[in-house]
């Protein structure tokens, strides 16, 4: 069995379990926050705390992985996930907003490690299989699209007089399953000690890596593609509640959004190899614009459904495309710094987006949320055109 099939499917399962918990939280955290917080503009703070924790964990996680290996670090991280499940469940039962924020922060710490699943897959396979490995790991999110929102819906009333407490208790099971699956994963050993120091001596300075046009565009598209998705997605449950839609409808919309995020992964890697990474990223940016247009046209359930489906596909093409482009910008001895800086920048943007979503929706409404992401989409499209323009014309 080659490295691809020995490693990638198990990492895809881990991705599915991580994203099942994440999609459950996406569908419910703002509603739980609104019910627990005295200041309703803080409704999305629990989600923002999760993304801030991802941001702050991204660089230390990379350093820990380099020291003890990715597999050991991933398994260690599941302890933070289990702690998160305990804290959030207790917070809802006791009605304590800040304890709930602390719980979602621990979710973010786990996700800060888990977001390296895609890089672990890419670094475990041959160069020509990298985009396919990244794409296949992201396929795990298809399962999450079904499991997460439905798990939230089925378990939200299982603990009497504590709506959604049962949902957060269920994520403990997901993190325990992650630990079990990770025990069977085989990953290449991480270089450290003397060998690591020799490799570091041949590595370029971070400034030299970061100033490459491909790195700049990968970072812009990764940051703002994820930021746009987070801002609109985080505000959606609040907007749907404001327009008097039932939670079952919200769960349905989030489920299709997460499907849009991950179902294209079955073929995104093949599309990138066939049509080129920049063309797929361009389509992703245009689909983000289409999402905004649909959202501005109406607030019925079909409008929310179609817009969030477009948003999910947009994120998929931009995120997988940006990750693939990033892997072309560093040498093996430079991967830790390049990957960690990339994820730190992305999740800084995501944290700001999720924190802004609640305030924008509460004070200015759904249209302001959508108008607010348009400049970011313009920047994404401009960066892609810029890099495409810089590429030398093919020889005749």
C-alpha positions as CSV (number, residue, x, y, z in Angstrom):
1,X,0.0,0.0,0.0
2,X,1.5,3.4,-1.0
3,X,1.8,6.4,1.3
4,X,-1.3,8.0,-0.2
5,X,-3.7,5.3,0.7
6,X,-2.0,4.4,3.9
7,X,-2.3,8.0,5.2
8,X,-4.8,10.2,3.5
9,X,-8.1,8.2,4.2
10,X,-7.4,8.2,8.0
11,X,-6.6,11.9,8.0
12,X,-9.9,12.4,6.1
13,X,-11.7,10.6,8.9
14,X,-10.0,12.9,11.4
15,X,-11.0,15.9,9.4
16,X,-14.6,14.6,9.3
17,X,-14.7,14.3,13.0
18,X,-13.2,17.7,13.6
19,X,-15.5,19.4,11.1
20,X,-18.6,17.6,12.5
21,X,-17.9,19.3,15.8
22,X,-17.1,22.5,14.0
23,X,-20.3,22.5,11.9
24,X,-22.4,21.7,15.0
25,X,-20.8,24.7,16.7
26,X,-21.3,26.9,13.6
27,X,-25.1,26.1,13.6
28,X,-25.6,26.7,17.4
29,X,-22.9,28.8,19.0
30,X,-24.3,32.2,18.0
31,X,-27.8,31.2,19.2
32,X,-26.4,29.8,22.5
33,X,-24.3,33.0,22.9
34,X,-27.4,35.2,22.3
35,X,-29.3,33.2,24.9
36,X,-26.6,33.4,27.5
37,X,-25.1,36.9,27.0
38,X,-26.8,40.0,28.5
39,X,-25.3,42.1,25.6
40,X,-26.7,40.5,22.5
41,X,-24.0,42.1,20.3
42,X,-21.6,39.6,21.9
43,X,-23.6,36.6,20.5
44,X,-20.8,35.6,18.2
45,X,-18.0,36.1,20.7
46,X,-17.9,32.3,21.5
47,X,-17.2,31.6,17.8
48,X,-14.7,34.5,17.7
49,X,-13.0,33.1,20.8
50,X,-12.7,29.8,19.0
51,X,-11.0,31.4,16.0
52,X,-8.8,33.6,18.1
53,X,-7.6,30.4,19.9
54,X,-6.9,28.8,16.5
55,X,-4.9,31.8,15.5
56,X,-2.9,31.8,18.7
57,X,-2.3,28.0,18.6
58,X,-1.2,27.8,14.9
59,X,2.5,28.7,15.5
60,X,3.0,26.9,18.8
61,X,1.2,23.8,17.3
62,X,3.7,23.8,14.4
63,X,6.6,24.0,16.9
64,X,5.2,21.2,19.0
65,X,4.7,19.0,15.9
66,X,8.3,19.6,14.9
67,X,9.4,18.6,18.4
68,X,7.3,15.5,19.1
69,X,5.9,14.7,15.7
70,X,2.6,15.4,14.1
71,X,0.9,12.2,15.2
72,X,1.7,12.7,18.9
73,X,0.7,16.4,18.7
74,X,-2.6,15.5,17.1
75,X,-3.4,13.0,19.8
76,X,-2.4,15.4,22.5
77,X,-4.8,18.0,21.0
78,X,-7.8,15.7,21.5
79,X,-7.5,16.3,25.2
80,X,-8.3,19.9,24.6
81,X,-11.3,18.9,22.6
82,X,-12.7,16.7,25.3
83,X,-12.2,19.5,27.8
84,X,-14.1,21.8,25.5
85,X,-17.1,19.5,25.4
86,X,-17.2,19.3,29.2
87,X,-16.9,23.1,29.7
88,X,-19.5,24.1,27.0
89,X,-22.0,21.5,28.3
90,X,-21.6,22.7,31.9
91,X,-21.9,26.4,30.8
92,X,-25.2,25.8,29.0
93,X,-26.6,23.9,32.0
94,X,-25.5,26.6,34.4
95,X,-26.3,29.5,32.1
96,X,-22.8,30.9,32.3
97,X,-21.8,32.9,29.1
98,X,-18.1,33.3,29.9
99,X,-17.7,29.6,30.7
100,X,-19.2,28.9,27.3
101,X,-16.6,31.2,25.8
102,X,-13.9,29.4,27.6
103,X,-15.2,26.1,26.2
104,X,-15.2,27.2,22.6
105,X,-11.7,28.5,23.2
106,X,-10.6,25.0,23.9
107,X,-12.3,23.9,20.7
108,X,-10.1,26.4,18.9
109,X,-7.0,25.0,20.5
110,X,-7.9,21.6,19.2
111,X,-8.7,23.0,15.7
112,X,-5.4,24.9,15.7
113,X,-3.7,21.5,15.7
114,X,-6.3,19.7,13.5
115,X,-6.0,22.3,10.7
116,X,-2.6,20.8,10.0
117,X,-4.2,17.5,8.8
118,X,-4.2,18.9,5.2
119,X,-0.5,19.7,5.4
120,X,0.3,16.4,7.0
121,X,-1.3,14.7,4.1
122,X,0.4,16.9,1.5
123,X,3.8,16.3,3.1
124,X,3.3,12.5,3.2
125,X,2.9,12.0,-0.6
126,X,4.8,12.7,-3.8
127,X,4.8,16.2,-5.4
128,X,2.3,15.3,-8.1
129,X,-0.2,14.0,-5.5
130,X,-0.2,17.0,-3.2
131,X,-3.3,18.8,-4.5
132,X,-5.2,15.5,-4.6
133,X,-4.1,14.6,-1.0
134,X,-5.2,18.0,0.3
135,X,-8.5,17.7,-1.6
136,X,-9.2,14.2,-0.3
137,X,-8.6,15.1,3.3
138,X,-11.0,18.0,2.9
139,X,-13.6,15.4,1.6
140,X,-14.0,14.4,5.3
141,X,-16.1,17.6,5.6
142,X,-18.8,16.0,3.5
143,X,-19.5,13.6,6.4
144,X,-19.4,16.7,8.8
145,X,-22.1,18.4,6.7
146,X,-24.5,15.6,7.5
147,X,-23.4,14.7,11.0
148,X,-22.8,18.2,12.6
149,X,-26.1,20.1,12.0
150,X,-28.2,16.9,12.3
151,X,-26.5,16.0,15.6
152,X,-27.3,19.5,16.8
153,X,-30.9,19.2,15.8
154,X,-31.4,15.7,17.3
155,X,-29.6,16.3,20.6
156,X,-30.6,20.0,21.3
157,X,-33.3,19.0,23.8
158,X,-31.9,15.8,25.3
159,X,-30.9,17.6,28.5
160,X,-34.1,19.1,30.0
161,X,-34.3,22.9,30.3
162,X,-30.8,23.4,28.8
163,X,-31.3,23.7,25.0
164,X,-28.2,22.6,23.1
165,X,-26.4,21.2,26.2
166,X,-26.9,17.7,24.8
167,X,-25.4,18.8,21.5
168,X,-22.2,20.0,23.1
169,X,-22.0,16.8,25.2
170,X,-22.1,14.9,22.0
171,X,-18.9,16.5,20.7
172,X,-16.9,14.7,23.5
173,X,-17.6,11.5,21.6
174,X,-16.3,13.0,18.4
175,X,-13.0,13.9,20.0
176,X,-12.6,10.5,21.6
177,X,-13.1,8.9,18.2
178,X,-10.5,11.2,16.8
179,X,-8.0,9.9,19.3
180,X,-8.7,6.3,18.4
181,X,-8.4,6.9,14.6
182,X,-5.1,8.9,15.1
183,X,-3.6,5.9,16.8
184,X,-3.6,4.1,13.4
185,X,-2.2,7.0,11.4
186,X,1.4,6.6,10.1
187,X,3.2,9.8,9.2
188,X,6.7,10.6,8.1
189,X,9.0,11.4,11.1
190,X,9.7,15.0,11.7
191,X,13.4,16.1,11.6
192,X,14.7,17.6,14.8
193,X,17.9,18.0,16.9
194,X,21.1,18.1,14.8
195,X,19.5,17.2,11.6
196,X,17.0,19.9,12.1
197,X,19.7,22.5,12.8
198,X,21.5,21.5,9.5
199,X,18.3,21.8,7.6
200,X,17.6,25.2,9.2
201,X,21.0,26.5,8.1
202,X,20.1,25.9,4.4
203,X,16.6,27.4,4.8
204,X,15.8,30.8,3.4
205,X,14.8,33.8,5.6
206,X,11.1,34.1,6.2
207,X,11.1,37.5,4.5
208,X,12.5,35.9,1.3
209,X,9.8,33.2,1.3
210,X,7.0,35.6,2.1
211,X,7.8,38.0,-0.7
212,X,7.4,35.5,-3.4
213,X,4.4,36.4,-5.6
214,X,2.9,32.9,-5.2
215,X,3.1,33.1,-1.4
216,X,1.5,36.6,-1.4
217,X,-1.4,35.5,-3.5
218,X,-1.8,32.2,-1.6
219,X,-1.9,34.2,1.6
220,X,-4.4,36.8,0.3
221,X,-6.8,34.2,-1.1
222,X,-6.5,31.9,2.0
223,X,-7.0,34.8,4.4
224,X,-9.8,36.7,2.8
225,X,-11.5,33.7,1.3
226,X,-11.8,32.2,4.8
227,X,-12.6,35.6,6.2
228,X,-15.5,36.2,3.8
229,X,-16.9,32.8,4.4
230,X,-16.6,33.2,8.2
231,X,-18.3,36.6,8.4
232,X,-21.3,35.6,6.3
233,X,-21.6,32.1,7.7
234,X,-21.4,33.3,11.4
235,X,-24.0,35.9,10.8
236,X,-26.4,33.6,9.0
237,X,-28.0,31.8,12.0
238,X,-28.6,35.3,13.6
239,X,-30.0,36.7,10.4
240,X,-32.3,33.7,9.9
241,X,-33.5,34.0,13.5
242,X,-34.1,37.7,13.0
243,X,-36.3,36.9,10.0
244,X,-38.3,34.4,12.0
245,X,-37.0,31.2,10.4
246,X,-37.2,28.0,12.5
247,X,-34.0,26.4,13.7
248,X,-34.7,23.3,11.5
249,X,-34.4,25.7,8.5
250,X,-31.2,27.1,9.9
251,X,-29.8,23.6,10.4
252,X,-30.8,22.8,6.8
253,X,-29.0,25.8,5.4
254,X,-25.8,25.2,7.5
255,X,-25.8,21.6,6.4
256,X,-25.9,22.5,2.7
257,X,-23.3,25.2,3.3
258,X,-20.9,22.7,4.8
259,X,-21.7,20.3,2.0
260,X,-20.7,23.1,-0.4
261,X,-17.5,23.6,1.5
262,X,-16.4,20.0,1.3
263,X,-18.3,18.0,-1.4
264,X,-16.4,19.6,-4.2
265,X,-13.2,18.2,-2.7
266,X,-14.0,14.9,-4.5
267,X,-12.9,16.7,-7.7
268,X,-11.2,20.0,-6.7
269,X,-7.8,18.4,-6.8
270,X,-8.4,17.0,-10.3
271,X,-9.8,20.4,-11.5
272,X,-6.6,22.1,-10.3
273,X,-4.5,19.6,-12.2
274,X,-6.6,19.9,-15.3
275,X,-7.3,23.7,-15.5
276,X,-4.6,25.2,-13.2
277,X,-4.8,26.5,-9.7
278,X,-5.3,30.1,-10.5
279,X,-8.4,29.4,-12.7
280,X,-10.0,27.4,-10.0
281,X,-9.3,30.1,-7.5
282,X,-10.8,32.7,-9.9
283,X,-14.0,30.7,-10.1
284,X,-14.0,30.6,-6.3
285,X,-13.8,34.3,-6.0
286,X,-16.6,34.9,-8.5
287,X,-18.8,32.4,-6.7
288,X,-18.3,34.5,-3.5
289,X,-19.5,37.6,-5.4
290,X,-22.6,35.5,-6.6
291,X,-23.3,34.6,-2.9
292,X,-23.4,38.3,-1.9
293,X,-25.8,39.1,-4.8
294,X,-28.2,36.3,-3.8
295,X,-28.2,37.4,-0.2
296,X,-29.0,41.0,-1.2
297,X,-31.9,39.8,-3.3
298,X,-34.0,38.3,-0.5
299,X,-34.2,36.7,3.0
300,X,-36.3,33.6,2.3
301,X,-35.0,30.2,3.2
302,X,-34.3,29.4,-0.5
303,X,-32.2,32.7,-0.7
304,X,-30.2,31.7,2.4
305,X,-29.8,28.1,1.1
306,X,-28.5,29.0,-2.3
307,X,-26.3,31.8,-1.1
308,X,-24.7,29.7,1.6
309,X,-24.2,26.8,-0.9
310,X,-22.4,29.2,-3.2
311,X,-20.3,30.5,-0.3
312,X,-19.3,27.0,0.6
313,X,-18.1,26.1,-2.9
314,X,-16.3,29.5,-3.1
315,X,-14.4,28.7,0.1
316,X,-13.5,25.2,-1.2
317,X,-12.0,26.4,-4.4
318,X,-10.1,29.3,-2.7
319,X,-8.9,27.4,0.3
320,X,-7.7,24.2,-1.5
321,X,-6.3,26.4,-4.3
322,X,-4.4,28.7,-1.9
323,X,-3.1,25.7,0.1
324,X,-1.9,24.0,-3.1
325,X,-0.3,27.3,-4.3
326,X,1.4,27.7,-0.9
327,X,3.1,24.2,-1.1
328,X,4.9,25.4,-4.2
329,X,6.6,28.2,-2.3
330,X,8.8,26.5,0.3
331,X,11.4,23.8,0.6
332,X,11.0,20.8,3.1
333,X,13.2,22.5,5.7
334,X,11.1,25.7,5.4
335,X,7.6,24.0,5.8
336,X,7.1,24.6,9.5
337,X,7.6,28.4,9.3
338,X,5.8,28.8,6.0
339,X,2.7,26.8,7.1
340,X,2.5,28.2,10.6
341,X,2.7,31.8,9.4
342,X,0.1,31.1,6.7
343,X,-2.3,29.6,9.2
344,X,-1.6,32.4,11.8
345,X,-2.5,35.0,9.2
346,X,-5.6,33.1,8.0
347,X,-7.0,32.6,11.5
348,X,-6.3,36.2,12.6
349,X,-8.5,37.2,9.7
350,X,-11.1,34.6,10.6
351,X,-11.1,35.7,14.3
352,X,-11.7,39.3,13.3
353,X,-14.4,38.2,10.9
354,X,-16.3,36.1,13.4
355,X,-16.1,38.8,16.0
356,X,-17.3,41.5,13.6
357,X,-20.3,39.3,12.4
358,X,-22.4,39.6,15.5
359,X,-21.9,43.4,15.9
360,X,-22.6,44.0,12.2
361,X,-25.7,41.9,12.2
362,X,-27.0,43.3,15.5
363,X,-26.4,47.0,14.8
364,X,-26.6,47.3,11.0
365,X,-28.4,44.2,9.6
366,X,-27.9,41.5,7.0
367,X,-27.3,43.8,4.1
368,X,-24.4,45.5,5.9
369,X,-22.8,42.0,6.5
370,X,-22.9,41.3,2.8
371,X,-21.7,44.7,1.6
372,X,-18.9,44.5,4.1
373,X,-17.3,41.5,2.4
374,X,-17.3,42.9,-1.2
375,X,-14.0,44.8,-0.8
376,X,-12.3,41.5,0.3
377,X,-13.7,39.6,-2.7
378,X,-12.4,42.4,-5.0
379,X,-8.9,42.1,-3.4
380,X,-9.0,38.3,-3.9
381,X,-9.9,38.6,-7.6
382,X,-7.3,41.4,-8.2
383,X,-4.5,39.3,-6.6
384,X,-5.3,36.4,-8.9
385,X,-5.3,38.6,-12.0
386,X,-2.0,40.1,-10.8
387,X,-0.3,36.8,-10.4
388,X,-1.7,35.5,-13.7
389,X,-0.4,38.6,-15.4
390,X,3.1,38.1,-13.9
391,X,3.4,34.6,-15.3
392,X,5.5,34.3,-18.4
393,X,3.6,33.5,-21.6
394,X,4.0,29.9,-22.8
395,X,6.7,29.4,-25.5
396,X,5.4,29.1,-29.0
